Each structure stands twice: as C-alpha cells, then as structure tokens.
Amino acid sequence: MNANDFYESTVSADMSTQYDMFEKRLYTGAHILDCGCGSGRDSKYFLSQGYEVTAIDGSEELCKKASNLTGLEVENMYFKDIDFEDEFDGVWACASLLHVSLDELPIVLKKISKAMKNYGVLYISFKYGDFNGERNGRFFADLNEDSFERIVDGIPEFILQEKCISEDVRPGRTEKWLNAIIVKREKQELKN
C-alpha cells in the first residue's frame, strides 16, 4: 500500500474509544509523542484538544502529508533512532510498532520508556493474532494477550494498566486489534 492509499484509508477513521483510553490518564496540555503518526490524524486530534504534540514517522512521504494536515513539522525518524529523554507525558503508538520485529520490539519499547516522564502513559496497538512476517509488502508482528504481556513483563519500567480487543475502525475491514495502556513507573534507586 503506498502513502496515498494509506493516508486516504486512515485519515478519517474514528478513534474516539482509543482516544478515551489514553486521554483519561493525561492532564490538560500534556506533551504527547505521536510515534509513527502516519496520516497525522491523531496528531491533529490531540492538537485540537490542547495537547503539545511531537510527531515522527519512518515514511518521508507520510511525514509530508501529516505536516500538511497538522501544521506540525513532522520528523522523519525510525523507531530504532528514538533518542528523547524524560520528555513526554504520553506516547501514542497506534498501529505503528506492529512493523517492528519481535526481536527489536523490546529495544524500541525501552527507547520509548526512556523518552517518557515518570508516570507517563503509552497507548499501543497491534493487529491481533500470532502472524509474524511480510503481508502486502510490509513486515507485521501481530500479538495476542500472552505474547504482548511477555514482552511488557521484560521491561521493568512498564506497568500494564489496561488492555482490550477491538474491531477495525476502517470501513470494510474485519481485523481485530489488541489495544493497551502502559504506565511508566517512577525511577527507583538501585540498591546494592
């Protein structure tokens, strides 16, 4: 699927249920990292709600489209290159980290954890299942509750707060999605 097709199929999707999961844990004016912003749909929404938004995406073409939609300067960045520290109150990773291999996912999640402030909130979603490989010319790592929890359990900074399975919000799609909210623990001094 090229950038134009992806943009058109996602820019108007109704994400209100997922937004609610995330926003009820954020304060007014919180700083959000839209991690893999795609069309810019979610960044635009968060800006309209008064949040400060930083948006990144690995596709140069989608960065241009998202910048045009949102007025933000969307940064062309791969997840493996995330290098923020204690900067974000929330990280929105909607249907984006599913393109990271299962070997690399814990590394990327640790980078995201480092980018979050204490008690920061991460929304994350994956296609539901156990497929791991190429689909329609792109890599996908689908997760179910067990495989997802094993990954999160390996990151001591994270506490899984909520998870649910939802239907695809795009018209004519029958896929199911695993949605989760994770909170970053307060940093603790290591004891000898």
Secondary structure in CASP SS format (residue, H / E / C, confidence):
PFRMAT SS
TARGET T0000
AUTHOR 0000-0000-0000
METHOD secondary structure of the structure
MODEL  1
M C 1.00
N C 1.00
A H 1.00
N H 1.00
D H 1.00
F H 1.00
Y H 1.00
E H 1.00
S H 1.00
T H 1.00
V C 1.00
S C 1.00
A C 1.00
D C 1.00
M C 1.00
S H 1.00
T H 1.00
Q H 1.00
Y H 1.00
D H 1.00
M H 1.00
F H 1.00
E H 1.00
K C 1.00
R C 1.00
L C 1.00
Y C 1.00
T C 1.00
G C 1.00
A C 1.00
H E 1.00
I E 1.00
L E 1.00
D E 1.00
C E 1.00
G C 1.00
C C 1.00
G C 1.00
S C 1.00
G C 1.00
R H 1.00
D H 1.00
S H 1.00
K H 1.00
Y H 1.00
F H 1.00
L H 1.00
S H 1.00
Q C 1.00
G C 1.00
Y C 1.00
E E 1.00
V E 1.00
T E 1.00
A E 1.00
I E 1.00
D E 1.00
G C 1.00
S C 1.00
E H 1.00
E H 1.00
L H 1.00
C H 1.00
K H 1.00
K H 1.00
A H 1.00
S H 1.00
N H 1.00
L H 1.00
T H 1.00
G C 1.00
L C 1.00
E C 1.00
V C 1.00
E E 1.00
N E 1.00
M C 1.00
Y C 1.00
F H 1.00
K H 1.00
D H 1.00
I C 1.00
D C 1.00
F C 1.00
E C 1.00
D C 1.00
E C 1.00
F E 1.00
D E 1.00
G E 1.00
V E 1.00
W E 1.00
A E 1.00
C C 1.00
A C 1.00
S C 1.00
L H 1.00
L H 1.00
H H 1.00
V C 1.00
S C 1.00
L C 1.00
D C 1.00
E C 1.00
L H 1.00
P H 1.00
I H 1.00
V H 1.00
L H 1.00
K H 1.00
K H 1.00
I H 1.00
S H 1.00
K H 1.00
A H 1.00
M E 1.00
K E 1.00
N E 1.00
Y E 1.00
G E 1.00
V E 1.00
L E 1.00
Y E 1.00
I E 1.00
S E 1.00
F E 1.00
K E 1.00
Y E 1.00
G C 1.00
D C 1.00
F C 1.00
N E 1.00
G E 1.00
E E 1.00
R E 1.00
N C 1.00
G C 1.00
R E 1.00
F E 1.00
F E 1.00
A E 1.00
D C 1.00
L E 1.00
N C 1.00
E H 1.00
D H 1.00
S H 1.00
F H 1.00
E H 1.00
R H 1.00
I H 1.00
V H 1.00
D H 1.00
G C 1.00
I C 1.00
P C 1.00
E C 1.00
F E 1.00
I E 1.00
L E 1.00
Q E 1.00
E E 1.00
K E 1.00
C E 1.00
I E 1.00
S E 1.00
E E 1.00
D C 1.00
V C 1.00
R C 1.00
P C 1.00
G C 1.00
R C 1.00
T C 1.00
E C 1.00
K E 1.00
W E 1.00
L E 1.00
N E 1.00
A E 1.00
I E 1.00
I E 1.00
V E 1.00
K E 1.00
R C 1.00
E C 1.00
K C 1.00
Q C 1.00
E C 1.00
L C 1.00
K C 1.00
N C 1.00
END
